[in-house]
């Protein structure tokens, strides 16, 4: 119980801290940030339930008003912005990433982490993200897809980083990667 | 970091946080049903008037200053819709974005983070219905807010240590030690919590 709350709080704080790494606002109104790396790490290290909770915790407190998103944004007004879908997608992405990690326990850790963060942190995260851009920025699906493709290289880098971090932790302390316990 | 709260008190500060949350959310939700740019612009002007009535010219200026984060979004939306030749739609979207920010900031500028968190804790009692322990929620909120500056400082220290050993500053090299230190912290803090009585199983 105590361990769960502390892990949820600390990983939610990790997502927040990654938002302080300078972000690059891009043409579509959704900036490139390291925050989705935090979301992937929540899933790959904590597993589905705790990782999803950590991301959900971060999102709820951001929407309530803490200025924690990249660029010091926060508040319910975010739901009107172009990144609304991505923000709502964070907990879902973390949950799916963790769920896939738990399903691929027998596979090599690097393959398992990269697979789950590609599916959870990119594919699953982009679905609500695209819907949000279509509704809030009035883009067509094709335009939104083009706009989103700019983020792909960055996200692939984040997947690589998530793989390095998770497998390094797994090597040093296998028990700490809760998704594989 | 949490410098959003305005330093001078306004009339809205006295209204309870719960009422303001309900008002903010319903106002922001209504914005989505408005499709007409002229109506949207009048809402925007009305909001500016509300800012002025609530806290005078100084408050209005503060509110407008907070809008600076929306500038890149506004420029992009404007160019995008100019390019597509949907000027009406673009204007609606831009004023909707600005108005939503104005509404949200009005709430944030007139409520202290402390009060907002107290309100969350108060209503988290109802989470019991879903089997969530409200005491755990309160502790997690406190820990979360406290650990942001700690983790930020640690990331900076790791960066310093890294740049003392290399000519390049790279974020990815500190990510593994940062993640490991977080897991260490989780062990220490959860043991410390348990040693001090732990999280209550049931709210008494």
Contacts between the chains, C-beta under 8 A, distances in Angstrom:
chain1	res1	chain2	res2	distance
A	1	B	133	7.5
A	1	B	136	6.6
A	1	B	198	7.0
A	1	B	199	5.2
A	1	B	201	7.8
A	2	B	190	4.3
A	2	B	193	4.5
A	2	B	194	5.1
A	2	B	198	5.4
A	2	B	199	5.7
A	3	B	186	6.8
A	3	B	187	7.9
A	3	B	190	4.3
A	4	B	136	7.7
A	5	B	136	4.8
A	5	B	139	5.5
A	5	B	140	4.5
A	5	B	143	7.0
A	5	B	190	7.8
A	5	B	193	7.9
A	5	B	199	6.4
A	6	B	140	8.0
A	6	B	143	6.3
A	6	B	185	7.8
A	6	B	186	4.8
A	6	B	189	4.7
A	6	B	190	4.4
A	6	B	193	6.8
A	7	B	186	4.9
A	7	B	190	7.8
A	8	B	140	5.6
A	9	B	139	7.8
A	9	B	140	4.6
A	9	B	141	7.8
A	9	B	143	3.6
A	9	B	144	4.2
A	9	B	147	6.2
A	10	B	143	7.2
A	10	B	144	7.9
A	10	B	147	5.6
A	10	B	151	7.6
A	10	B	182	5.1
A	10	B	185	6.0
A	10	B	186	5.4
A	10	B	189	7.7
A	11	B	182	7.2
A	12	B	140	7.9
A	12	B	144	5.1
A	13	B	143	7.9
A	13	B	144	5.4
A	13	B	147	4.1
A	13	B	148	4.9
A	13	B	150	7.9
A	13	B	151	5.3
A	14	B	151	6.3
A	14	B	178	7.9
A	14	B	179	7.7
A	14	B	182	6.0
A	16	B	144	7.9
A	16	B	148	5.0
A	16	B	151	8.0
A	17	B	148	6.2
A	17	B	151	4.5
A	17	B	152	5.1
A	17	B	155	6.1
A	20	B	152	6.0
A	21	B	171	6.4
A	25	B	72	4.6
A	25	B	73	8.0
A	27	B	76	5.6
A	28	B	76	6.9
A	29	B	72	7.1
A	29	B	73	4.4
A	29	B	76	5.2
A	29	B	77	6.9
A	34	B	171	7.4
A	41	B	179	6.7
A	45	B	179	7.2
A	45	B	183	7.7
A	57	B	140	6.6
A	57	B	144	6.6
A	58	B	144	8.0
A	61	B	141	7.2
A	61	B	144	6.9
A	64	B	116	5.9
A	64	B	120	6.7
A	65	B	4	7.3
A	65	B	104	7.4
A	65	B	107	6.9
A	65	B	108	4.8
A	65	B	111	7.6
A	65	B	113	7.1
A	65	B	116	5.8
A	66	B	2	7.0
A	66	B	113	6.9
A	66	B	145	7.7
A	67	B	1	7.2
A	67	B	2	7.0
A	67	B	4	5.9
A	68	B	148	7.6
A	71	B	69	6.2
A	72	B	69	6.9
A	73	B	69	5.9
A	74	B	4	7.8
A	74	B	108	7.7
A	75	B	101	7.6
A	75	B	104	3.6
A	75	B	105	6.8
A	75	B	107	7.2
A	75	B	108	5.6
A	76	B	24	5.8
A	76	B	25	6.1
A	76	B	28	5.5
A	76	B	100	7.8
A	76	B	103	7.8
A	76	B	104	5.0
A	76	B	107	7.5
A	77	B	28	6.5
A	77	B	100	4.1
A	77	B	101	4.4
A	77	B	102	7.9
A	77	B	103	6.4
A	77	B	104	3.2
A	77	B	105	7.2
A	78	B	104	7.7
A	79	B	28	6.7
A	79	B	100	7.4
A	80	B	28	6.7
A	80	B	31	6.6
A	80	B	32	7.6
A	80	B	96	5.9
A	80	B	97	5.5
A	80	B	100	3.5
A	80	B	101	7.6
A	81	B	73	6.4
A	81	B	97	6.3
A	81	B	100	7.7
A	82	B	73	6.5
A	136	B	93	7.3
A	136	B	97	7.9
A	137	B	77	6.4
A	137	B	80	7.3
A	137	B	93	6.7
A	138	B	81	7.4
A	138	B	86	7.2
A	138	B	89	5.4
A	138	B	90	7.7
A	138	B	93	5.6
A	139	B	80	7.6
A	161	B	172	5.4
A	161	B	175	6.1
A	164	B	172	7.2
A	164	B	175	7.5
A	164	B	176	6.9
A	165	B	175	5.2
A	165	B	176	5.4
A	165	B	179	5.1
A	168	B	176	4.5
A	168	B	180	8.0
A	169	B	176	7.2
A	169	B	179	6.0
A	169	B	180	6.2
A	169	B	183	7.0
A	172	B	180	6.6
A	173	B	180	7.6
A	173	B	183	7.1
A	176	B	180	8.0
A	176	B	183	4.7
